[in-house]
Amino acid sequence: MVWTPLHAKIHRTIRSRHLFESNQRLLIAVSGGQDSLCLIKLLLDLQSKWGWDLGIAHCDHRWRSDSEANAHHVENLAKTWDTSFYLETANESINSEAAARDWRYKALSAIAKANNYQYIVTGHTASDRAETLLYNLIRGTGADGLQALTWQRPLTTGIMLVRPLLEITRTQTEQFCQEFKLPIWEDSTNQDLQYARNRIRQELIPYLRENFNPQVESALAQTAELLQAEVEYLEKAAQQLREEALGIGHGAWGMGHEEYSLTPLLPLRLNRRVLQKAPLALQRRVMRQVLQQILTDAPSFEHIEKLTALIIAPNRSQTDPFPGGAIAQVEGDWICLK
């Protein structure tokens, strides 16, 4: 086996970030594109050092006329590498990138659960991280949206989604595939400029690279990395403040906070005196956390702002109804949602 600097980098990343342990079952999402082929080749080469049991999963959205041939191509690669192969094909047309992503993660989760894989591994790169940051920034978002592609997150109970290539650019995965003569399946939809992400990839990033910063992808990916740690800290601080404002105390904070879920049932009351002591950033996060629990869709900036405004509003002030009909009203020292 040829041991390249990329092998060494990924080996160190997995160990230092504790992405996987030894002897785990990993399900690798492989589309056939350069990023996923780079990923599966790296993990196959590292397999002997870690004792992993690897499987390959492919999701056919049936968007393209060659999608079935694409699936057979990945299946043949799995046979060549003597690796278990799983295929999930969409039964009906999926009409948006977001819907396709949701379907794909549900399909991968079902495969993992049925075959006892603890991890689902995807080939997202620093380039994807940079594009996601720009995409969310253009649409309007806070720090959470800018750091959206994280190294790992729970996908369902007992299954973790992991992205080991977040410090590797698409240029590097292309060079790796060329070096090892990996048979890339070119996805024609990646060139379709009706998709906003493709315009960012094909037009905006090259423009920024040429006119502002030759290393723009890495720079944006590093920004996302910094924001990830800050968001994690702020979310924990807001959770603690929310528990205090709800009068629940700090018991949950000491018992594995990230696993603790506080689901308020309406009506509920938030202590304004507690919230008034906190910085605006934490006030907004508390209100967003509360709204996330009572709204079916993600709360908008306007939703969060009108609830946050009640922290210092006059007595008897109230909001207009939130989606679903809930209303917030000031009653002395309390904000009451009912």
C-alpha positions in Angstrom: 0.0 0.0 0.0 1.2 3.5 -0.9 1.2 5.8 2.2 0.6 9.4 1.1 0.6 12.6 3.1 -3.3 12.5 2.8 -3.3 9.0 4.4 -1.2 10.4 7.3 -3.4 13.5 7.7 -6.7 11.5 7.8 -5.2 9.0 10.2 -4.2 11.8 12.6 -7.5 13.6 12.2 -9.5 10.5 13.1 -7.3 9.8 16.1 -7.0 13.4 17.4 -10.7 14.3 16.9 -11.9 10.9 18.2 -14.1 10.4 15.1 -14.1 6.6 15.3 -12.7 4.0 17.7 -11.0 0.8 16.6 -13.0 -2.3 15.5 -16.1 -0.3 14.7 -18.6 -0.9 11.9 -18.6 2.0 9.4 -21.1 2.5 6.6 -19.5 4.7 3.9 -21.8 6.8 1.6 -20.3 6.5 -1.9 -21.9 8.4 -4.8 -19.0 7.5 -7.2 -17.8 11.1 -7.3 -14.2 12.1 -6.5 -14.8 13.0 -2.9 -16.5 9.7 -1.9 -14.0 7.6 -3.9 -11.1 9.4 -2.1 -12.9 8.7 1.2 -13.5 5.0 0.7 -9.9 4.4 -0.6 -8.4 6.2 2.4 -10.6 4.2 4.9 -9.9 0.9 3.1 -6.2 1.6 3.3 -6.4 2.5 7.0 -8.7 -0.5 7.8 -5.8 -2.8 8.8 -4.5 -0.2 11.3 -7.9 0.3 13.0 -9.7 -3.1 12.5 -12.8 -1.5 11.1 -15.6 -3.4 9.4 -16.5 -1.3 6.3 -19.7 -1.3 4.2 -20.5 0.8 1.1 -24.0 2.4 0.7 -25.2 4.1 -2.5 -28.4 6.2 -2.8 -30.0 6.4 -6.3 -32.3 9.5 -6.5 -33.3 8.5 -10.1 -32.7 12.1 -11.1 -30.5 11.2 -14.1 -30.9 8.8 -17.0 -27.5 7.2 -16.0 -28.3 6.8 -12.3 -28.9 3.0 -12.6 -25.5 2.6 -14.4 -24.0 4.8 -11.7 -25.3 2.5 -9.0 -23.9 -0.6 -10.8 -20.5 1.2 -11.1 -20.4 1.7 -7.3 -21.6 -1.9 -6.7 -18.8 -3.3 -9.0 -16.2 -1.2 -7.0 -17.5 -2.7 -3.8 -17.1 -6.2 -5.2 -13.5 -5.3 -6.4 -12.7 -4.2 -2.8 -14.5 -7.2 -1.3 -16.7 -4.8 0.7 -20.4 -5.2 1.6 -22.7 -3.1 -0.7 -26.1 -1.7 0.0 -28.3 0.2 -2.5 -31.4 2.3 -1.8 -33.4 3.6 -4.8 -36.0 6.4 -4.5 -39.5 5.2 -5.3 -40.8 8.6 -6.3 -39.5 11.8 -7.8 -37.6 14.0 -5.3 -38.0 17.6 -6.4 -35.4 19.6 -4.4 -31.9 19.4 -3.0 -33.2 19.7 0.6 -35.7 16.9 0.1 -33.0 14.7 -1.5 -30.7 15.2 1.4 -33.4 14.3 3.9 -34.3 11.2 1.9 -30.7 10.2 1.6 -30.0 10.5 5.4 -33.2 8.5 6.2 -32.1 5.8 3.7 -28.6 5.6 5.1 -29.9 5.5 8.7 -32.2 2.6 7.8 -29.4 0.7 6.2 -27.1 1.3 9.2 -29.8 0.3 11.7 -30.7 -2.9 9.8 -27.1 -4.0 9.5 -25.7 -2.8 12.8 -23.4 0.0 11.7 -22.6 2.5 14.4 -21.3 5.2 12.0 -22.4 6.7 8.7 -19.4 8.4 7.0 -19.7 10.9 4.2 -17.1 12.6 1.9 -17.9 16.2 2.7 -14.8 18.4 2.2 -13.5 21.8 3.2 -14.8 23.0 -0.2 -18.3 21.8 0.8 -17.9 23.6 4.1 -16.9 26.8 2.4 -19.8 26.6 0.0 -22.3 25.9 2.8 -21.0 28.9 4.7 -21.5 31.1 1.6 -24.9 29.6 0.8 -26.3 30.2 4.2 -24.7 33.6 4.6 -26.3 34.8 1.3 -29.7 33.5 2.4 -29.4 35.1 5.9 -28.3 33.2 9.0 -26.6 33.4 12.3 -23.4 31.6 13.4 -25.2 28.3 13.6 -25.9 28.3 9.9 -22.4 29.4 9.0 -20.9 26.3 10.9 -23.5 23.9 9.6 -21.2 21.1 8.3 -19.7 19.7 11.5 -17.2 16.9 12.0 -19.8 14.6 13.6 -23.4 14.7 14.9 -26.0 12.2 16.0 -28.2 11.1 13.1 -30.5 8.8 14.9 -30.3 6.9 18.2 -27.1 4.9 18.3 -25.9 6.1 14.8 -23.3 9.0 14.4 -22.8 10.9 11.1 -19.1 11.6 10.6 -17.2 13.7 8.0 -13.5 13.0 8.2 -12.5 15.1 5.1 -13.5 18.5 6.3 -9.8 19.8 6.2 -9.3 18.4 2.6 -10.3 20.5 -0.4 -11.9 19.2 -3.6 -8.7 19.9 -5.5 -6.9 17.5 -3.1 -9.5 14.7 -3.5 -9.2 15.1 -7.3 -5.4 14.8 -7.2 -5.7 11.7 -4.9 -8.1 10.0 -7.3 -5.8 10.7 -10.2 -2.8 9.4 -8.3 -4.5 6.1 -7.6 -6.4 6.0 -10.9 -9.8 5.7 -9.2 -12.7 5.5 -11.7 -14.7 8.7 -10.9 -18.3 8.7 -12.1 -19.0 12.2 -13.3 -22.4 13.5 -12.1 -23.9 15.7 -14.8 -26.2 17.5 -12.3 -23.1 19.1 -10.7 -22.7 21.3 -13.8 -26.4 22.4 -13.7 -26.4 26.1 -12.8 -30.1 26.2 -11.9 -28.9 24.9 -8.5 -27.6 27.7 -6.2 -24.9 25.5 -4.8 -23.5 24.8 -8.2 -23.4 28.5 -9.1 -21.5 29.0 -5.9 -19.1 26.2 -6.8 -18.7 27.0 -10.5 -18.8 30.8 -10.5 -18.6 32.4 -7.0 -15.7 30.4 -5.5 -13.5 30.7 -8.6 -14.2 34.5 -8.7 -13.3 34.8 -5.0 -10.2 32.7 -5.5 -9.0 34.7 -8.4 -9.8 38.2 -7.1 -9.6 38.0 -3.3 -7.9 34.9 -1.9 -6.3 32.0 -3.7 -6.9 29.9 -0.5 -10.5 31.1 0.0 -12.0 27.6 0.5 -9.6 26.7 3.3 -10.0 30.2 4.9 -13.8 29.9 4.9 -13.6 26.3 6.2 -11.4 27.5 9.1 -14.0 30.2 9.9 -16.6 27.5 10.1 -14.4 25.5 12.4 -13.9 28.5 14.7 -17.7 29.2 14.7 -18.5 25.5 15.5 -16.7 25.7 18.9 -18.2 29.1 19.7 -21.8 27.9 18.8 -21.3 24.8 20.9 -20.3 27.0 23.9 -23.1 29.5 23.4 -25.7 26.8 23.1 -24.7 25.2 26.4 -24.6 28.6 28.1 -28.1 29.4 26.7 -29.4 26.0 27.9 -28.2 26.7 31.4 -29.8 30.2 31.3 -33.1 28.7 30.0 -33.3 26.2 32.8 -32.7 29.0 35.3 -35.4 31.2 33.7 -37.8 28.3 33.7 -37.1 27.7 37.3 -35.8 24.2 36.8 -32.4 24.7 38.4 -29.0 23.4 37.3 -29.5 19.6 37.9 -29.6 18.8 34.2 -26.4 20.7 33.5 -24.3 18.3 35.4 -25.7 15.1 33.9 -24.4 14.9 30.4 -25.8 18.2 29.1 -25.6 17.5 25.4 -28.0 14.5 25.9 -30.4 16.5 28.1 -33.5 17.6 26.3 -35.9 20.1 28.0 -39.2 20.0 26.2 -41.5 22.7 27.6 -45.3 22.1 27.4 -47.5 25.1 27.0 -48.3 27.1 29.0 -44.8 27.9 30.3 -43.2 30.9 32.1 -39.8 32.5 31.7 -38.4 34.7 34.5 -37.6 38.1 33.0 -35.4 39.1 35.9 -33.1 36.1 35.2 -33.0 36.9 31.4 -32.4 40.6 31.9 -29.0 39.9 33.5 -27.8 38.0 30.4 -26.2 39.4 27.2 -28.4 39.9 24.2 -26.7 37.0 22.4 -27.8 34.5 25.1 -31.2 36.1 25.4 -31.8 35.4 21.7 -30.5 31.9 22.0 -32.8 31.1 24.9 -35.8 32.4 23.0 -34.7 30.4 19.9 -34.4 27.2 22.0 -37.9 27.8 23.5 -39.4 28.4 20.0 -37.7 25.4 18.5 -39.6 23.2 21.0 -43.1 24.7 20.3 -43.0 25.5 16.6 -43.1 22.8 13.8 -40.7 24.8 11.6 -37.4 26.6 12.5 -38.1 29.9 14.2 -37.4 33.0 12.0 -35.3 36.0 13.0 -38.6 37.9 13.4 -40.0 35.3 15.7 -37.0 35.3 18.0 -36.8 39.2 18.0 -40.4 39.7 19.0 -40.1 37.2 21.9 -36.8 38.6 23.0 -38.3 42.1 23.1 -40.7 41.1 25.9 -37.7 40.7 28.3 -37.8 44.5 28.8 -41.3 45.3 27.5 -44.0 47.0 29.7 -46.3 44.8 31.7 -49.2 43.3 29.7 -47.3 43.6 26.4 -47.9 40.6 24.1 -46.9 39.2 20.8 -49.2 38.4 17.9 -49.7 34.7 17.5 -46.8 32.5 16.5 -47.3 29.8 13.8 -49.6 27.2 15.5 -51.4 29.9 17.6 -49.2 30.3 20.7 -49.0 33.9 22.2 -46.4 35.3 24.6 -47.5 37.9 27.1 -45.7 39.8 29.9 -47.2 39.2 33.4 -45.0 41.1 35.9 -41.7 39.4 36.1 -42.7 36.6 33.8 -43.1 36.0 30.0 -46.0 33.6 29.7 -46.4 31.5 26.5 -49.8 29.9 26.1 
